[in-house]
Amino acid sequence: MQSDEKEIKVFITHRVSSCGECGEELGSKAWIMLAGEKGALCLSCADLDHLLFLPSGNMALTRRSRKHSTLTAVVLMWSRARKRYERQGLLVEAQALEKAEQECLADEEIRERRREREATRREESDRRYLDEFAARVRELFPGCPAGRDRVIAEHSCLKYSGRVGRSSSAKAFNEKVVRLAVVAHVRHLETNYDELLARGHDRWEARTAVEKHVYRVLEKWSTGATKPPRIALKVQGP
């Protein structure tokens, strides 16, 4: 434990002690200040009893309380395990602690508002991304039933999902990636693929079994598209 030599130090004792000035028996675990020949002084005789104890742990609150308090004292206690005095906290003036708490609360409010602004910005960004992804689905598959484009976009772009819509290629609205998202949607919702998996079929066997049906749906949805569907159903996907 390192401490400024000029700091006023208050010790929490392990031994029974008495005040060298008023003579009061302080018992064990007493808070005392050492005063040379007088020995231990109680906080009242040391003129420190008007201070409030601020436990260690909140560095910002401690720093600000110290700054605003004219009089402070560091509180120390002997650690038998570590064989050294360790800081327990700080004694500070009540008005200083109150002011420091207000400043820290204001900081937290500022941080909360900043978090809210960032969350709103991310939400707006994600919404624009979903809109653009859905628009790309409609462009490639104009025959896609109304609303399915949005469903595909939302499913493919779920955060932390690892799905194709979260990839860097998808964020550039790469045609292949968007088509893979549509293929996955058709496979799960327009065929009995999930039922085959539930029956214990191997994933690739199940995909082969529904492949023709998937192609028929994709051809139907591609009606009116400027480009013919170019989809590799054998590519690993969702």
C-alpha positions as CSV (number, residue, x, y, z in Angstrom):
1,M,0.0,0.0,0.0
2,Q,1.4,3.3,-1.0
3,S,0.1,6.5,0.5
4,D,1.1,10.2,0.4
5,E,3.0,11.0,3.6
6,K,1.1,14.3,3.9
7,E,-2.3,12.5,4.0
8,I,-4.1,12.3,7.3
9,K,-4.4,8.6,8.2
10,V,-7.1,6.9,10.2
11,F,-6.5,3.3,11.3
12,I,-9.0,0.6,12.0
13,T,-7.4,-1.2,14.9
14,H,-7.4,-4.9,15.7
15,R,-6.6,-4.3,19.4
16,V,-8.5,-2.9,22.2
17,S,-7.4,0.8,22.6
18,S,-8.4,4.0,24.4
19,C,-8.2,7.6,23.4
20,G,-5.0,9.3,24.6
21,E,-6.8,12.6,25.0
22,C,-10.3,12.0,26.4
23,G,-9.5,8.6,27.9
24,E,-12.5,6.9,26.4
25,E,-12.2,3.1,25.9
26,L,-12.5,2.5,22.2
27,G,-12.6,-1.3,22.2
28,S,-11.4,-3.3,19.2
29,K,-12.1,-2.3,15.6
30,A,-11.9,1.3,16.7
31,W,-11.1,4.1,14.2
32,I,-8.2,6.1,15.5
33,M,-5.6,8.6,14.5
34,L,-2.1,8.4,15.8
35,A,-0.9,11.6,17.4
36,G,2.7,11.2,18.5
37,E,3.1,11.1,22.3
38,K,-0.6,11.1,22.9
39,G,-0.9,7.9,21.0
40,A,-4.3,7.0,19.6
41,L,-7.0,9.6,19.4
42,C,-10.6,8.9,18.7
43,L,-12.1,10.7,15.7
44,S,-13.9,13.2,17.9
45,C,-10.7,14.3,19.6
46,A,-8.9,14.3,16.2
47,D,-11.6,16.6,14.9
48,L,-12.5,14.2,12.1
49,D,-15.8,12.9,13.4
50,H,-17.8,15.2,11.1
51,L,-16.4,13.4,8.0
52,L,-18.3,10.7,6.2
53,F,-16.7,7.4,5.2
54,L,-16.6,6.7,1.4
55,P,-15.5,3.0,0.8
56,S,-13.0,2.2,-1.9
57,G,-14.3,0.9,-5.2
58,N,-15.7,3.9,-7.1
59,M,-12.6,5.7,-8.4
60,A,-14.6,8.5,-10.0
61,L,-16.6,9.2,-6.9
62,T,-13.5,9.0,-4.7
63,R,-11.5,11.4,-7.0
64,R,-14.3,14.0,-7.1
65,S,-15.0,13.8,-3.4
66,R,-11.3,14.4,-2.6
67,K,-11.3,17.3,-5.0
68,H,-14.3,19.0,-3.4
69,S,-13.4,18.2,0.2
70,T,-11.2,20.7,2.1
71,L,-10.4,18.0,4.7
72,T,-9.9,14.3,3.9
73,A,-8.4,11.3,5.6
74,V,-7.5,8.0,4.2
75,V,-8.7,5.0,6.1
76,L,-6.3,2.0,6.6
77,M,-6.5,-1.4,8.1
78,W,-3.8,-4.0,8.7
79,S,-4.0,-7.1,6.6
80,R,-2.8,-10.1,8.5
81,A,-2.7,-12.2,5.3
82,R,-0.6,-9.7,3.3
83,K,1.3,-8.2,6.2
84,R,0.6,-4.6,5.3
85,Y,-1.8,-1.7,5.7
86,E,-4.5,-1.6,3.0
87,R,-6.7,1.3,2.0
88,Q,-10.3,0.8,3.0
89,G,-11.7,4.2,1.8
90,L,-11.7,7.9,2.4
91,L,-13.2,10.2,5.0
92,V,-14.6,13.3,3.3
93,E,-16.9,16.2,4.0
94,A,-20.6,15.6,3.5
95,Q,-21.1,18.4,1.0
96,A,-18.1,17.2,-1.0
97,L,-19.5,13.7,-1.2
98,E,-22.9,15.1,-2.2
99,K,-21.5,17.2,-4.9
100,A,-19.3,14.3,-6.2
101,E,-22.4,12.1,-6.3
102,Q,-24.3,14.6,-8.3
103,E,-21.5,14.9,-10.8
104,C,-21.2,11.1,-11.2
105,L,-25.0,10.9,-11.6
106,A,-24.9,13.6,-14.3
107,D,-22.1,11.6,-16.1
108,E,-24.2,8.5,-16.0
109,E,-27.2,10.3,-17.4
110,I,-24.9,11.6,-20.2
111,R,-23.6,8.1,-20.9
112,E,-27.2,6.7,-20.9
113,R,-28.3,9.4,-23.4
114,R,-25.2,8.6,-25.5
115,R,-26.1,4.9,-25.4
116,E,-29.7,5.7,-26.4
117,R,-28.5,7.8,-29.3
118,E,-26.1,5.0,-30.5
119,A,-28.9,2.4,-30.1
120,T,-31.2,4.6,-32.2
121,R,-28.5,5.1,-34.8
122,R,-27.8,1.4,-35.1
123,E,-31.5,0.6,-35.2
124,E,-32.0,3.1,-38.1
125,S,-28.9,1.7,-39.8
126,D,-30.2,-1.9,-39.5
127,R,-33.6,-0.8,-40.7
128,R,-32.1,0.8,-43.9
129,Y,-30.0,-2.3,-44.4
130,L,-33.1,-4.6,-44.2
131,D,-35.0,-2.4,-46.5
132,E,-32.2,-2.5,-49.1
133,F,-31.7,-6.3,-48.7
134,A,-35.5,-6.8,-49.2
135,A,-35.4,-4.5,-52.2
136,R,-32.6,-6.6,-53.7
137,V,-34.7,-9.8,-53.1
138,R,-37.6,-8.2,-55.0
139,E,-35.3,-7.1,-57.8
140,L,-34.0,-10.7,-58.3
141,F,-37.3,-12.4,-57.6
142,P,-40.1,-10.1,-58.6
143,G,-42.6,-13.0,-58.3
144,C,-41.8,-13.4,-54.6
145,P,-45.1,-13.2,-52.6
146,A,-45.8,-9.9,-51.0
147,G,-44.1,-9.6,-47.6
148,R,-41.8,-12.5,-48.2
149,D,-38.9,-10.3,-49.2
150,R,-39.0,-8.7,-45.8
151,V,-39.2,-12.0,-44.0
152,I,-36.2,-13.3,-45.9
153,A,-34.2,-10.1,-45.1
154,E,-35.0,-10.2,-41.4
155,H,-34.2,-13.9,-41.1
156,S,-31.0,-13.7,-43.1
157,C,-29.7,-10.6,-41.3
158,L,-30.3,-11.5,-37.7
159,K,-27.5,-10.2,-35.5
160,Y,-25.0,-12.8,-34.2
161,S,-26.6,-15.5,-36.2
162,G,-23.8,-16.2,-38.6
163,R,-26.4,-16.3,-41.4
164,V,-25.5,-15.2,-44.9
165,G,-27.2,-11.8,-44.5
166,R,-24.6,-10.8,-41.9
167,S,-21.6,-11.3,-44.2
168,S,-19.6,-8.6,-45.8
169,S,-20.8,-9.8,-49.2
170,A,-24.4,-9.5,-48.2
171,K,-23.8,-6.0,-47.0
172,A,-22.7,-5.2,-50.5
173,F,-25.9,-6.9,-51.7
174,N,-23.9,-9.5,-53.6
175,E,-26.3,-11.4,-55.9
176,K,-25.1,-14.8,-54.9
177,V,-25.5,-14.2,-51.2
178,V,-29.0,-12.8,-51.6
179,R,-30.0,-15.7,-53.8
180,L,-28.7,-18.2,-51.2
181,A,-30.9,-16.4,-48.6
182,V,-33.9,-16.9,-50.9
183,V,-33.0,-20.6,-51.5
184,A,-32.8,-21.2,-47.7
185,H,-36.2,-19.6,-47.2
186,V,-37.8,-21.6,-50.0
187,R,-36.3,-24.8,-48.8
188,H,-37.6,-24.4,-45.2
189,L,-41.0,-22.9,-46.0
190,E,-42.0,-24.2,-49.4
191,T,-40.9,-27.9,-49.1
192,N,-41.0,-30.7,-46.6
193,Y,-37.2,-30.3,-46.0
194,D,-37.6,-29.7,-42.2
195,E,-39.9,-32.7,-42.0
196,L,-37.2,-34.9,-43.6
197,L,-34.6,-33.6,-41.1
198,A,-37.0,-34.4,-38.3
199,R,-37.3,-38.0,-39.5
200,G,-33.6,-38.4,-39.3
201,H,-32.5,-37.8,-42.9
202,D,-29.0,-36.6,-43.6
203,R,-29.0,-32.9,-44.4
204,W,-27.6,-33.4,-47.9
205,E,-30.0,-36.2,-48.7
206,A,-32.9,-34.0,-47.6
207,R,-31.7,-31.2,-49.8
208,T,-31.4,-33.5,-52.8
209,A,-34.9,-34.8,-52.2
210,V,-36.4,-31.2,-52.3
211,E,-34.1,-29.8,-54.9
212,K,-36.5,-30.0,-57.9
213,H,-39.3,-28.4,-55.9
214,V,-37.0,-25.6,-54.8
215,Y,-36.1,-24.9,-58.5
216,R,-39.7,-24.8,-59.5
217,V,-40.5,-22.2,-56.8
218,L,-37.5,-20.1,-57.7
219,E,-38.3,-20.2,-61.4
220,K,-41.8,-19.0,-60.6
221,W,-40.6,-16.2,-58.3
222,S,-38.0,-15.2,-61.0
223,T,-40.7,-14.3,-63.5
224,G,-40.1,-10.9,-64.8
225,A,-36.6,-10.6,-63.5
226,T,-33.9,-9.0,-65.7
227,K,-31.6,-12.0,-65.1
228,P,-32.4,-15.7,-65.1
229,P,-31.9,-17.4,-61.7
230,R,-28.4,-18.7,-61.3
231,I,-28.5,-20.7,-58.1
232,A,-26.3,-23.5,-56.9
233,L,-28.4,-25.5,-54.5
234,K,-25.5,-27.8,-53.6
235,V,-23.6,-24.9,-52.0
236,Q,-23.6,-25.2,-48.2
237,G,-26.2,-22.8,-46.7
238,P,-28.6,-22.4,-43.9
